[in-house]
Each structure stands twice: as C-alpha cells, then as structure tokens.
C-alpha cells in the first residue's frame, strides 16, 4: 500500500481550486437556466429527467467523497457505506411520508403501508417525524450514532483490514434484512414512495427539482471543502499515517482509535446527508439501497476516480454512474460486464485511478 | 452421494417383511352378485371382500368403480387398455363386445367401493401404496373396515402406516358405546401421537362432564387426559428433534459453502468475493449434467449425481484457476484490492451465466431416491435430501482434511502458507502451489454448489446469498482453522434454527449477524485463535 498513494498534493494547487469553483458555478447557473428558462422544444432544453439524474449523481459524488475520506486517506475499506446513505434517506423519507398527509391511497393520516398492516397509530420512533427540523436531526443522528457505536467497538478491538470490511458488510446485510420486514415499520419491501411535497412545495414540480439540485451541488462543494481542510490539516496527516503504518504511529505515542472513530463517524454523517438529498430527488427509498452490492459499488467509484485525491472520487462517481444510466438503458446485459471489468482493470492496472493517469500526464 | 446403497437395503428389507395377504380368490357367486345383483347384494359382496381381506378382488372392484366391468351372456369381463380380460382369472378373452353391458353403480355404492379399495390396498406389498391407502382411509373410514385395519396394524412393520392406521382405529372406536373399546381407542391414539389424535381426544373430552356429547366415564376421561399430555410431550419432543436436525442441516449447508473459503481465505488469505459464484457454477454444472443424463441416459438418471459432483468440482476448479491466474495472482499482499477485483469477477460470472443460461432459475430435479424422507415419529420427517447433504458435507470435510493434513500437496500448501520464502528456498514452486490451492478451494465450492442445487433454487444469484454467510463462518471459526470452520458452521446452523421458532427466520438471522459482529469484537482472531508469534502474523 505504502507508496501507491503517496503523491503530489493536488488539493493545494490554486488551479484545481479554481476548476472546482468554476464547475460549481457552471452547474448551479447553467442547469437551472437550461431547464427552466429554455423552452421545452428547444434543442438546448435540459429535461426534468436529466436534472433529476444529475442531482442523483451529485449525491453519489458526496458519498464517494465520504468513502475517499475513510478508504483513500485512512485506509479503512468500508463495505457498509450504503447503509449510512440509506439511513439518511430513510430519515428524510419519514418526513416526506408524513407530509403526504391525508392524500394517500387510503386517505388516512398514517402512511399507507401502516394502514395496510392495520396499524392504528404511529410507532414511537415515528413521533415528531412530521417536523422537518427533527428529520434533519435524524439524518445526522441515525447514521452518526450507528457509526459511532459500531466504530467504537470495532476500532477499540483493533479490527482492521478485510475483517473490518467483512463485518461492515455483515452490518449492512443485517440492516437490509431488518428493513425488509414489514413489522420494522419502514414500509418493508416497498420502502417509502409516492411523496407529494417537501416543506410545502410540490415535490414533482421542476422548480423544486432544480432547487434540490442546487442544494445537492452546494452540499457537494461544502463536503469537498470540509474534506479538503480535514486532510490538509495535521489531523489529516495522522489519518494518512494510520493508512500507511498504523503500528509505527502507535509507537510514536498516538492512539489511532480516536482519529479513526472521528473520521469514520464524519464519513457516515456525510453519507447520511447525501442520502437525505437523494430521496426527494429520486422519489423512493427501499431496503435494496442497503444491499452489500450497492456498498461495494461505492468503492469502485472511488477506485475509478483515484483514491486519496478527493477530486478523483467525485469524477469517478460521475463517470461510473453516468455510464450506468446510459448503458442500463441502451444495453442492459452489458452493464454488469462493464462494471465487473472496471473492478478488475482498475484494481490491477490503475491503482491511482483516472486522476492518477491525469497527474502522470501533467508531469514532465 | 454415497447414501444410496443403505437406503436401497432399507427399502428392500421393508419389502421383504411386507405382509403376504391371505389370497382367497373371488369366487363365482361373489362375482355374480357384484355383476348382476341388486344394490344391496353388491354392497354385501363388497363388504365380504373387505372382511375376507381378499386382495384378488381389487382389480374387479376397481373396474366396477371406473365403469370398466362389463357383463352379459353369463360372462363378466374387465375392459383393460382396450382389451377384454376375464374378471376371475385375469386372462385375455375373446368376446363379442356387442353383447356386453356396463355394470352400473349408484353413488352410495361408489363411496363404499372407494373405501373398500383403500382397505384392500392396505394389504399391498408396497409400503408406499399402503401409506397412500391409509391416508385415503383417514378421510372417511367406517366401522366395517375395523377388522381389516386391526389385522394390518398387528402385522404392519412400517411405522408411518401403522401410526396412521392406529389413529384411524382410535377415531373409529372413540365413539363406541363400549367403555373398554373406548379405552382401547384412547390407547391407540396415544400411540399415534399427532395433532389430529390430540384434536380427536380433546373433542371427546368436550368442555367438561356436563357437556352432552362429551365422554362420561371417569376412567376414560382420565385416560384421555393422560393420553393428551403424553401426545403433547411427544409432539414437543418431535419438534425439538426437528429443530436440531434443521440446525445440522443448515450447518452442513454452511459448511459446504464455507469449506472452499476456509482454504482460499483461511489458508491463503485471499479474499475471494467470487466464492459464492463458484458455488453457483457448481450448481449449474450439476444442472448441465442432469440435462445430459435426462436426454441421453434416462435409465441411469438416479445416478446422475455421481457424475455431477466431479463435473461441478472440475468446472468450479477451472474457473478458480483462471481467476487466480488472471486476477488474484497480481494482487497477493493487497487484500482490499483483491476483495474489489474478485467482486468484479463475481459480477462477470453472474452476467456470463445469465447470458448462457438465462436470468431465470433453472430446474434441478432430485434423483428419485432423494425425494421423500424417513419418518422418525409422527410430525417428524427427515427428508432424504437433507440427510444426504449432511453426509456429503462430512465426506467432503474428511477429504479436505486428509488432503491438507496427509498428502504431499497438503504439505506443500501448508509449507507455502506458513513461510513462503523458506518454502521457495527449499525448492517449492510457490506460484504453482498458490494456483493449485486456489483451484482446490474453488473446486470444493463447486461441490458445495452441487449439493445446494439439490435443496434450493438454482439461479444466477445463487451465490450472492451465501457470500456473507460463508465469510461469517470462516471469520467466526478463525482463519486457517479447519476445525474452527466446522464448529462455526454447525454452531451457526444450530443457533439460527433454535432462534427461528421464537424470533422468526429474519430476526434469527439478524441476531446471528449481530452476535458475530459482537463476537469478533471480543475475539478478533476467531474461535480457534492461533497463539504466540503466529497470531501476530495473521
């Protein structure tokens, strides 16, 4: 591992920062412009579908950032980040379900699936879920607390490497099974869907969609800047030391548990926020988001883009998911081949991902 | 599947011990009554045939029921597959069909014929037919059948048939006006413990002595109460034994799924996320062999598994070999990368199987000797295919153990895994050993897949469901520890099955996963942790 990721620090370069700022500005100005201002019959019109797709990809990019923080910089490969993403999504979904009000199929104040199960009142953990601020709190608390508790035990007993990966996979698998149950109270198989409005705005209207898109882009920028300041600080250097030589770091007098726990929890919370932005844009959340396969896919976004570069994972998430949306529509049988090959080729031949290739090209 | 011979012996023994029926041939007068008598005479003849346990009457009764009994010109014949045969001798006869008339029966006769046929089939030499007959009688037996049933019960060797008949006997006698007979009935039901017997007894007990339809005799009431609690006890016992068997069955499945992984992950330290897909390939190899047998050797279909198991081993082993050469080899010492790359390989394999065989599940049929099961007691049937898989898992385990512990290949494998540099220095071709070891682990996964094809669905996603489980088994058992793997598989199977009745299958599974996560916190090295310096290197 050592050496593979030791590289120039692109994040400190002004040119990269300028490119990031320019991309952000382009996204938040051009996308709303082409979607709302350009008439639908024009060739330059951006369809609502495309806006939702781009918004979705931005959320995935935030997840990739969180993953890069924990895997690329700290060397901990989590195969359970899909769980934190989904938990954030479910927390937001609860609020969205409650704001349907009595417009559901059964016209009840309870969400439809509860009426279907013949429940008479909300379970205790649904109390107050109609309040948006409380939902936002849950978006942070649910993944954050789970990661804190799980990480505390795991890091304290020095579970490392593939062991950690495997138990995070077991964790998300267990949660998937739990959420598949109807009795768990989160809609079982079907999860949450048929949302009507968010904060009073109709959720299907183009304006709301554009607003959510801009929000996602801003969240991505915020996450990027936050991660950048984290990894460039002294704290970030300790993280890299954990990745490259944890025992030596410990002999130097550092206790890695606190560092790992902090970055692990931060990463989970960022994922949760991404999930909360994702759900209103795609209009559905169900337990399949927690499937182990989804979590592993996150790792490939990061690997394709280039680990420990922050910019790379964002590009990787956009590239892989862009390819996925195109291929699954045009050649559905081909997508798994492409994805599978991507895993193999990137890990074997491109340990630093696309970003690494770009860097090498730059250098004289 | 080495289980076949003992089971055939068992079957043959049952056949040999089967009762030889008293063969009193149907005589002319009885046949005359059946063919041309009135309804009352016919009923009488049927009753006589049952009372005298006359098996020879069976074809005639069946023909009568199906409307194939023809009579005319003082001759009675049975129409059989378009030809006419003599009703008494069974020999083919030349007769003019025009003069013959179908013997007609009314609905009442039809019912009593059905019961008579079932009663006579109880005397059949084939235990399976006897069981069918007994089950048919459960629906509507009447007291006329009692003598036959009593006789069969006295001689019956097959436990399941005997129990079914006893419960019929008990049900019939429970309403008898004779208290002694009722006591006998209670006793019969007590010896045929089932929820049905319990229900019958409770019904007889009623809501108390004041209940008009309930049992009045205090002795009988007492006996019923004791019988009910006996039945409850034996039902609970059957249930517990069933759980334990279920646990072992699940454990054997887990073991088969995890054994290959115990080699590739446990010994070599390679995280093979495509392990589940190797299981899937084994299952598909079994499917292909099965299809070939069905098309070309239908006579030997019962033996197709003997060809399928090596085929599954080879197919999965070959894929494993390819995987090692193309992907894993380049990534030794980089476990996280191996994890991702093999995951990619698993996606490729899934999609390749979808392209070749289609996305739908394929049907893999059990050979006939695997269907059905051993009835240990009422309410407890141990399916043959589950038993076969337990035995198969043990056989595979022994082979692996011998291979690793007692052969030259095993020695080389252990040497390379313990100290690669030293082994290479002594002239061991370590890349070859790596390749063969990985292929071996893959092949064993293939064998697991062959077994899984016998109890579950075979589809492209077959392996996905096992990957988490098999890693859990290996991690729980301790890396590099075969004994740990076995214990972990059996233990997880038991715990899972014991939790199921209380918590439901899903919650049981979640509880087990939570348990493992907690367990690993306490003992990161698994159940059988290597101690000393080896522990540091693991």
Interface residues (C-beta under 8 A of the other chain):
Chain A: X1 X71 X77 X150 X153 X154 X156 X157 X158 X159 X161 X162 X163 X165 X166 X167 X169 X170 X171 X173 X174 X177 X178 X180 X181 X292 X293 X296 X299 X300 X303 X333 X336 X337 X339 X340 X341 X342 X343 X344 X346 X347 X348 X351
Chain B: X271 X273 X326 X327 X330 X331 X334 X335 X336 X337 X338 X339 X340 X341 X343 X344 X345 X346 X347 X348 X350 X351 X354 X355 X464 X467 X468 X471 X472 X475 X506 X507 X509 X510 X513 X514 X516 X517 X518 X520 X521 X522 X524
